[in-house]
Amino acid sequence: MEMPKPNAETLARKAEIVAKLQEILGPDGVIHVDEELRAYECDALTAYRCPPLAVVLPATTEEVADVLKACADENVPVVPRGAGTSLAGGSLPTADSVILGVSRMNQVLEVDYPNRVVRVQTGMTNLAVTDAVQVEGFFYAPDPSSQLACAIAGTIAMNSGGAHCLKYGVTTNNLMGVTLVTTEGEIVEIGGAHLDAAGYDLLGLICGSEGQLGIVTEATLRILAAPEGARPVLMGFDTAETAGACVADIIKSGVIPVAIEYMDRHVIHASEKHASAGYPLDVEALLIVEVEGSDAEIEEQLTTIKAVAEQHNPMTLRESTSEAESKAIWLGRKSAFGAMGQLGDYICLDGTVPVSTLPEVLRRTTELSDQYGLKVGNVFHAGDGNLHPLIIHDANKPGDLEKAEALGADLLRLCVDVGGCLTGEHGVGVEKRDLMTHQYADADLEAQMDVKDVFDPAWILNPAKVFPLATSQSRRG
Amino acid sequence: MTTLAPKSEAELAEMVADAAGRGAPLEVTGGRTRQGLGRPVQAEATLSTRGISGISLYEPGALTLVVKAGTPVSEVEETLAAEGQMLPFEPMDHRAILRSEGEPTIGGMVACAVSGPRRLKAGACRDSMIGVRLVDGEGTVIKNGGRVMKNVTGYDLVKLMAGSYGTLGVLTEIGFKVLPKPQAEITLKATGLDDAKAVGAMAEALGSPFDVSGAAHIGAGASDAVTQIRIEGLTESVTYRSQELIDLLGADWTAHEGTDSARAWEAIKNVTPLADREGAVWRVSVKPSDGPNLIAALREKIDVDAVVYDWGGGLVWLATPEEGDLGAVELRVQTAALGGHATLIRASAVSRAAVDVFDPEPAPLQRISAGLRAKFDPKGILNPGRMRA
């Protein structure tokens, strides 16, 4: 992975810069010793590593502002970091950068049930938001697989989704306001507990901007009343194509399930070993379809959905019969990535394709997998066409990682070529940076970089992400 | 004034490039039904997107629709209805409140970020948008997003375009995520509730698991106050949930079905209770529980005519006498204190030029907005003055 050459002058002035940061945050708030910096040399995209110059852990929005001011003065790049769970290298440092971690800002600031919003500091984990409100029967809808660990800051930066966003939308649809610290160190409020912020939709622009436009320290999030109940049904099919066709027909039937998840044979077997969810082992493709409501409402929806499925001759069609069984079914799905890790090292991709192209894309995936001689597991959010091909390889075998990356790039180009996109919910980071020119023409990227110029004229925030280095060269100075 | 009526995106791009070259301001329009929103524009020519019309792609099985900017909203809604689907955000038709004529277009709807009662459940117009094509102020064609529901590839310029009133680019094509039309709907109504009680009841319903898709209150005025709560979905489920809600809220709530229910929401969507009233019309967004307090505080200072609360109380429509500053200062002092914003929706061109139509922005946001405008429309030719003087 090509990264910009670190600024030698900045590296030489490390002691001076650290001292300045310590003046703001005290000795506890700054990590600068080599061994301790190791913990921050990568995120969940572990193939790329580079220890930063220093790590700062501010405890307040004002401290974040002071740090940003200091870094702007010193012309030191700042890499924002939530919990470091990005699969796209969204918080991969450069050697001359300061990582700004929000982990110390992890408090719930306000819970407002009558208005159905919470105000939180963004170092809080995604799942902790739901934990804070479920006592009153509410939940926070976005549910990325990493929800136990990932920080709200990161989910805003990457506009994260999850299995249940088919019904409830992704982060941007559930984010109502932010406190943003600009590169100049100004603190601004955008949106809040009311709907639709005034003026240009800057909230929509900031969500998903991968930490390149400012640092979000607080967020107002929409919470929802939890449904009375939920029930998944398992549908097994003998081919991927049939499963794909069934997904389109379910959606056309007029019932929108909360989730439609897809697993192929590799993933079914690996996950079953892990979760003992009772997944059928003789099928090529499995759908987990979940609906919500009272028992009677669930029955009503499932009657329609099962009738659609029957037309595709499923090998298995089984409703969950208990809370424990439902839990196991979801545990299997949510731990699918981990379970696949038993088969070897893997790269997890994240492209989206139009639902109607699923059968074709799955067929081409198999062809490419054979061509490269690498096993590819498919587990994904089928309802919205968000694919997560897992490319199994052996990182210790010379050349295997490069081969897997080449296959990954081919698969993502395939997503774009059928009318989809490079990333559905993980973000571009460094991982897909160089593929951006495949999806976007020069003018499209220019427009996005123009936005970056407005918010961060010196291009200090989260360097070398999102835009190909050659494309952004002239602006980075 | 000259009207430019391009038939294609390429032709439109040439016209904009030409105008940019001459520094000639353009008034960007679709069906002209929302021309009264925002400040009056001083332009050399009108640029109409009406000729760039038609549905580019519709895949009901993928809930995906891509449509050219000049397409009438009604054409889109009919096409969707034929497949049992709909635009989730229930866009308002501004013709009644603005007393305008013409045919609302998709481009105008997006440029003004128009949503309706279902916004509180299904999200705003911008939440259903998945892709845009636009021509910037120099005549360059730009695309962002695409035709898939989940897409985080690069910055989200799609949302930036929603509600930018044609000041950042001329929209030529927009992609939407659509939803199935509900099989059935029931509206629960109660009459005679005061504003605070109504908002309390709506909060209780919205905080229940019964999936409310509309919650509005028409304040007492010429007639009694009416509070209404909507449930939509599969037939049996709707019946079940409406019964559960009556159990929760009390026996003075009555259930209304079919066209009766639909008509009640058409009125809220288009704010018809205010359409025939005299005076200026304001649209205020606050935290739902603050709605009644805002009105009570305002009434101590200025004349406030009929009030309609939508979105559980958080969207407040009100009329003020068209004199002086139309109540702008008082409104903005009160909304700022609560956290929220006020937009002037209907007033004479003279008033709209004199009073800030949109809330003034704090300095850092003002700088960002001006910066964006300078990047996307460096010559300042697209709808100059429409949002800010």
Interface residues (C-beta under 8 A of the other chain):
Chain A: D112 Y113 P114 N115 R116 V117 G137 F138 M158 N159 G161 C165 G169 V170 T172 N173 T182 E184 E186 V188 E189 I190 G192 A193 H194 L195 D196 A197 A198 G199 Y200 D201 L202 L203 G204 L205 C207 G208 S209 L213 A225 A226 P227 E228 A248 D249 I251 K252 G254 V255 I256 G293 S294 A296 E297 E300 Q301 T304 T352 V353 P354 V355 S356 H381 D384 G385 N386 G419 G420 C421 L422 T423 G424 E425 H426 G427 V428 K432 M436 Q439 Y440 A441 A443 D444 L445 E446 A447 Q448 D450 V451 K452 D453 V454 F455 V466
Chain B: E59 P60 G61 A62 L63 T64 G84 A113 S115 R119 L120 G123 A124 R126 D127 D136 T140 V141 I142 K143 N144 G146 R147 V148 M149 K150 N151 V152 T153 G154 Y155 D156 L157 V158 K159 L160 A162 G163 S164 L168 L179 P180 K181 Q183 G200 A203 L206 G207 S208 P209 D211 G233 L234 E236 S237 Y240 R241 S285 V286 K287 P288 S289 W311 G314 L315 G339 G340 H341 T343 F358 D359 E361 P362 P364 L365 I368 S369 G371 L372 K375 F376 M387
